[in-house]
Amino acid sequence: MTWYAIQHKPAQGDRALAHLQNQGVGCFYPKVEVERICGGKRCRRLEPLFPGYLFVNLDDANPVWSRLRSTRGVLRVVGFGNRPAPIEDDVIDHIRASVATVAAHGGIRPGQTIELEEGPFKGLQAVFQAYDGEERAIVLISFMQSRQRIRVPLKSLKV
């Protein structure tokens, strides 16, 4: 059995997952807990790690292939040249392990010491304060004999 990526219709990932599982298809729909501003308040919810995509585990001879595209919520099978693109088991295993690690540790926690890897403060130690949207974080750095609160891209943080 091989893993393949399925693109689902907008906001129908859970629906596609349920209908695929009802057909006996092995599925993997990785989700992580994120913090967002909902109605002016901070809330936590599960969101897909890969928005718009889920993974299925199928044999080439499985009769589900003929029904896959007409499954409710499914848009298409990701592929190249009219052939589904297989995904190595190692990649799926790595994603599963990463999702489990993030779930166990809850991402970066407030008060955790991190290092800045990019930008004008590269190499400085900082203290993580909070997430600021999807791609930024608020951190405290020691600068000019006081703690300064700055916003930095998440990709510039090293735990």
Buried (B, 14 or more C-beta within 10 A) or exposed (E): EEBBBBBBBEEBBBBBBBBBEEBEBEBBBBBBEBBEEEEEEEEEEEEBBBEBBBBBBBEEEBEBBEBBEEBEBBBEBBEEEEEBEEBEEEEBEEBEEEBEEBEEEEBBEEEBEBBBBEEEBEEBEBBBBEBBEEEBBBBBBEEEEEEEEBEBBBEBBEE
